[in-house]
Every structure is written in structure tokens, then in C-alpha cells.
């Protein structure tokens, strides 16, 4: 939707977190005197000007019918009746859609179940080093509309896009990167197919002048790419190498010299909680892969680190994900100790017991302090302890960041004072 069409619309901002507040600031700059609505389930205490109608609390969705256009934040569930009705009446848009419809510069959109933040960061750093006027936006950077008013034609915008941001889009980026698709966020979507369809929007509306960089080793991604009208660039690689391959492919579109690409990749430091090296303490090397919330991510981490992994911390929130392949990889890798969190830890252990091969020693814990203490007691010098739970964090931890931060805290605490 073009910004000029917003002028005569009664607009409601649905969801007033970080992105919602940014949307409000953007609209207020654009339309200083316009009456705006803001709605959120939380009973927020927000200072605004007099030209704002607030709808906070459990009945916040009632506000939808009072407005012509809803700018929905990604966190608002899509399968609430009022939200579904608004989608059916074609009165819902989003920050992402407004940005794509109105940005004068080139947009690079990156998505995938895992790896999108690292890939986005790598692409941004390579283009920046090459002297291109580039900004990083979306899930990893600033909300998109924060850059739209001053956006110029000669700028490039590198945007990490989640499935929630892609849902309902009717425009795709000029350059799209689709890394992988695995079962995820099934508490948000009605089924896996709906999640796949949301991800597919990154290329669904691309034209022959556009580019799609896609993982040719992922079957679902391959099917999506087959239907794309964009110029296609295949990439292949192991889980943690795919980020580099994607970044190289995008840099190639911009004709960035290989020496610049290689230099950035060589000095690139992994983002926090993504196979992050915590350090070596008492001869044991610890890796924090707290964002590995699906089996495929943990399998990728084990393959990347190889036979050095002697201890792994697994388990968390139950989302009925299949752990058969994870169990096979754990046994194949010769891991000797598994430390298991509830609730999925028990199910992972049962899956391990079904396989043939020497079983690792299991330890069942319900807190990070005990997990790290046991890791120190059962991991030999020269070996690796890997936190890569293959499950979401919510059974014990607030989120993956809290899980990873506690892991790092106790690794360092025990590392400086704990004795075997």
C-alpha cells in the first residue's frame, strides 16, 4: 500500500510493543494531525498526544471494527476471529508490507527457520566493507519504518524477515534469500503448511528482474524456488556453512571483489547464542548454541564441532517435534554424556534407547546450574560441552537468551572455582 493511500484512512496500530511504537512514531511524522488508534492486550501506561484513541486490555480486539486499516504487529496471533475477519476484508497491512511498497532503494530480504540473523549480519558487513550505502533492518536491526522517511534510491536495505513478518505479504524483496524450512512456530500457525506458505511470500511476488538465493539441499525450499519467477541462484552447504554461501551469492550480485568477501567472513564473529564459543575452562571447551530450538539446528551444531563433542545439553518445552534423527546423530557422534531438561529431555532419552549403539550416560536436571556442574564433572580435558537443546526454552527459561546467558554465567563461575 502506497503511503499516499493512508491519508484518508482511519488507522489502528494493533500491538504496541517495539514495532508498534515505531509505527506510531512513523505515522505521527507523516501525519502530525491525524487521529490514530493503538490497541494491545497489555494494560499499558503510554503517554501520547490528544489525537490518539487507546484500546488496552482484554477487549482490545473490539477496536478493529472501528477502523479502516489495521497495521498489525508480528506478535499478534493471526487466528483470532477479529483478526481473521480483518484479513478477509483486506484491511490488514504491516510494517514489512508498507516498507516494501514504498522503499525507493534495493531491499534484500533474508528468511529461514534457522540462520537468518547470521546471514543478514554477514551480508550487511560485506556490503558495508565494499563501500555500498547499506542499512540493516527488520528482526535483527531497527524496525523497518524507522528508515523509510529518509530512504534513498542509492541505498541498500538488508532485512531479516521472520515468518510472522512475511505472513499476508503481497510484495516480495528485490533480492530474496531462503535458507531452510523446518517445523517451527506450530503454536502460531494452524499447521506446518501455513508456516511454509508464510515463508514462501519472500519470493511469491518476485519478477524476472529479481533474484532468489535458495538452499538447493532443502526439499521444501526447492519446491518454493521452482514456482518462483525470479533469477535463481542455488547454494549448498552444511548447516553452519550455508550462511557464508548465501552471503557470497548476494555479494556476487553486487559484484563485490572476492578478497573483500573472504576478509569479512574470516573475521566474522558468530552472534550470541548461535554456536557461540564461551571459552575453554579447566581444559573443557564450552559452546553456547541456545538458539538451536529445533533438532535440525542441534544436528548441524554437532556436525560442525565433530568428534570433540563429549557432552551435550538437550531438552526443553514440548512441541511434539520428532527427535529420531537427533538421536541417530548423538549416537553416531559418540557423545558420552547427555544432560536433559524437562519436558522433552525424557522423550529424547527414550528415542536414544530405541537405537542400536552405545548409549551415553544420561543426567536429568531442571536448572542450568546443575547442568553445568554435571558437565564439568563428566567432560574430559580437550573435549567440548555443547548447549544445543533442540527444543524451545519455555519449560524452564523465559527465552533462549536467558538460557544462554545462564549457561555462560555458570560455565565461567564453575570454571574459575569448581574442582573435579
N, C-alpha and C positions, 0 to 999 in steps of 0.2 A: 504494500500500500504506500503510495506516494505521500509525502508529508503534507502536501497541499490539500489532500483529502481529509486531513484531520481537523482542519479549521472549523468546519461546521458540525463536527461530531461531539456528542456527549460521551466523554471518555471516562472509563473506570479502570484504575490500576488494581489488578487482582493479585494480592500477595505483596506485602510491604517489607520484605527483607532487603538485602543489599541491592539486588537488581531492581526491585520495585521502587526503592528510594531514588535510585539513579534515573529511572524512567520518569519519576515525578520532577526531578531537577531538570531533566532534558525538556520535558513538556512545558515547564514553567518558563524556561528561557525562550522557548519557541512561541509560547502564547502567554504573555505576562498577565493578561486579564481574564483568561479562560477559567470557567468553573470546572474543576476536576473532582473525581471521586477516588477514594482509596479504601480498599477493603482487605481485611486479614482476620483469620480466626483468632489470633492472639489479641488480647486486650491491651493494645499498645498505648503508650503515652507519647504522642507525637505533636510537636509544635509546628503548625503550618500557618499559611496566610488565611484570610477570611474566605477566599474563593475556593474552599475545599470542603467536600462532604465526606465525613468519615463513617465507615461501617466496620466496627471492630467487635469481635466476639463470635459466639457460636452460630449466629444467624447472618453472618457476613455475606453468604451467598445470595441472600434475598436482594442485595443491591444490583445484581446482574441485570434483572429485568428493567431497571430504571435507566439504563444507559444504552447508547447506540453501538459503542465499540468497547470491547474488553481487551486490555493489554495484560495477558496472563504471564505471571512469573513461572519458571520451570517447576518449582516445588509444589505448586497447587495440583492436586490429583486431577486426572483427566476424566475419570469415570464417576464423578459426582453428577447427579441428574442435572443440576442447574448448569454445570459446565458443559456437559454433553449437549444440552439444548442450545446453548450459545454457539457451540461449534456447528451444530446442524443449521442454525440460522445465519452462518457465515459472518458472525460478528466478533470473532476472536482473532487477535493477532499477538505478536510477541516482539520483544527487543530484537531477537535474531532476524525476524522477517522484516521489520522496519529498517534495520541496518542494511540488509542485503538489497532491499528495494530502493534504497536511497544513497548508498555509498558510491561516490564518484571514482574511487580508486579500485585497485585489484584486491579481491578477497581470496585468501587461501583458507579453506575450512578443513579441519582435521577431526576425524572421529574414529571410534573403535571401542570395543569393550574394555580393552586394556592397552596402554602405551601411548595414549593421545597427548598427555601432558608432556612427556619426554620428547615426543616427536615435534610437538608445537614449539617447545623451547629450542630444540636443535635447529629447526628451520629458521626461527627468528634470529638466532645468533649467527647463523651462516649468512643470511641476507644482510644483516646489520654489518658484519665484518666486510662484506663485499661493497659497502657504501650505498646500499639501497635504503631509501626512506621507508622504514618499516615500523609497525607497531604491533604489539601482542595484546590480544583481546580475548574475551569470552571466559570460559570456565577457569582458565589459568591466570588471566590478567584482569584488566579493568572491564566492567560491564560495557557492552558494545556502544550504547548510545552516548557514552561519555566522550567518544571521539568523533561522532558523526557531524556535529555542527562545524567543526574546523577541518573536516576531512577534505583532502585534495586529490585531484586526478592522478598526481605523480606519486602517491603513497601506496604502499602495500600493507594490508592488514592480515596478520596471521591469527586465526581464530580457532581455539579449541571448542568443539561443539559436542555437547552431551546428547544422548537420545531424547532427553526432555526438551532441550532447545530445538532439536530438529523436528519434533512431533508437530504435525499440522502445517509445515512449511510448504510454500508454493513457489519457492525460488531457491536455486542451489548456487554455491560459490563458483567463481570462475575456475579456480583450481581446487579440486577436492581430493582428500587423502582418506582412504578407507582401509584401516589396518586389519581388523578382525571382528568377528561377531560370535559371541558365545552366550549361553543362557545367563541373563542378569536382569535385575530390576523387575522380577516377575511379580513383586508385590505392588508395582505401579501400573503395569500393563495387564490386560486381561489374559494374554498368553504370549508365548515366545514369538509367534508370527507378528503380533502387533509391535513388539520391540524391534524385530527385523525391519518392518515397514518404516518405522520411525528413522532408523539408521539409514535406510535406503534413500531418504529425502536429500541426503548430501549430494547425490548425483541424479536424482529423478528428473530434475528440470534443467540439467545441463544441455548445452547445444554443441554443435560440431566445433565451434571455436574454443570450447572449454577443454579442460584436462581432468582426467581421473587417474590418480595413482592408487593402485589397488594390490592387495596381497593375493597373488595367484595360488597360494597354498591353502587358502581358507575357502571351503566349498560354498558357504553361504555368500561370501564376498564375491566369489567368481560368478555366481548366478546373478547377483545385482549388477555387476560390471557388464555382463553380457547384454543387459537391457539398456545400458547407458548409451547416449548419443555422443558422448564426449570423446576426445582423443584419449586413448588408453595407454597407460604406462604400467607394466607389470613389475612387481617387486616380489622377491622371495627371501626367506631367511629364517633362522631360528628366532624364537620368541623375542629375545632381548637384542637381536641384531636387526630386527625389522625397522626399528626407529631410525637407525642410520641409513638403511636402504631407502626409506621414504624421504628422508631429508636430502639425500643425494639426488633423488629423482626430481624433487621440487627445485633444488638448486640448479639442476641441469636445464630446466625450463627457462630459468633466468640467466643461463649461460655463465654461471659463477665458475671461476677457474678451479681446477681440482686441488691446487695447493691450498687455497683458502678453505675449501670443504674439509680436506684432511686435517688441517691445523685445528679447526673448530672441534671436529669430532675427537681428535686426540686429547684435547684439553677440557672436554666437556665433563662436568661432574654430575653424576646421577642426582635427580631430585630427591628430596627427603621422602623416606618410606617406600622407595622404589628400588629394591636391591641396593640399598644404601650401606656402604661399608661403615660400620660403627667403630671398628678398630680391633687390634689384637691385644688381648689381656690374658696374662698368665699362659701365654703361648697359644691361646684359642682365638680364632678369628670369628667375629660376630657380624652377621648381615641382617639388616632390618628391611624386610620386604612386606611391611604391614598392609600395603595397598593390594596385595595379592589376595583378593577375596573370592576368587573362583579357582577351581582345580587347574585349569589351563595355565594360569599365571604362576602357580606354585611349581607345576611341572617344568615350565620354562626356566624358573629360577634354579631348580635342581640341575637341569641340563647345563645351564650356564656355568655353575660353580663346579660341577663334575664330582669326581670321587672324593674330593676333600670334605664333602658334607657328611658329618658323622651323626649330628643331632639336628632334628627339625621340630619346630613347634607348630602344631596344627590344631584346627577346630575353632568353632565359634557358633554363630547364630544359624539356626536350622532353616534352610530354604529349599529342602528336598532336591538338592543337586546330586548328581551321580558321581561317586568317588572311585569307581572301578579303575579308570586309567591312572589316577593319582596313586592308588595302592600299588599298581603294577610298577610305576616309576620308582616309588620308595623302595620296593624290594629289589628291583633291577639295579638301583644305585648303591645298594649295600649299606644303606643308612642303619646305624646300630641302635639309636635311641629316638623314640618318638614321644614328645611331650604333648598331651592332649587336653584342650579346653572343652568344656561343655558348650553347645549340646552336640555338635556334630563330631566331636572327638571320639565318642563312643562308637558312632556309626563308621567312622574311618577305620577304627581298630577292628571292627567286625569284618569290614571289607578286606583288610590286610590278612586276617585269619583264613579267609576263603582261598587265598592264593598259595601256590607252591613256592617254597623257598624259605630261607632262614628269616624268621620274624625278628624285628627289632624289639628292644626292651621298651615296654610302654610305661608311662607315668601319667596319671590323671590328676590334673590340678585345676583350681578355679580362680587363680590370681597370677599376675605376672611375676611377682617376687619369688614365689615358689618355683615357677617355670625356669627362671634364670638361675636360681640356686641349683636346681637339679641339672641344668645344662652344664654348669661349671663342674659338678661332681662326676659327670658321665661323658665328658668330651675330652679326648686326648690332646696333648700339645701338638700343634701343627695341623689340627683339623678345624672344621668350620661348624659353628652353630648357626642355623638359619631360622629366623622367624618369618614364616610364609604360610599363613593359616588356611588358605584355600576356602575360607568362609568369612562372612561378614562379622563385624565386631560386636553387634548389639547384645549378645547374651551376657557379656561381662563389661565391655568397654563402651564408652559413649560413641566413639567412632574410630576409624583406623589411625587417626593422628594420635589420639590418646593411647591407643595400644602400642604404637611405635615409639612414642615418647617415653612410656613406662619401661619398655624393653631397653631403650638406650640408657635410661636412668639407672636401672638395676644392673645392667652389664657393667657400667662404669663404677657403680658403688661396690659391687662384689669384686670387681677386677682390681680395685685398689686395696681391698681389705680382707677378702674371703680367702681361706686356705682350704685346699682339698683335704 
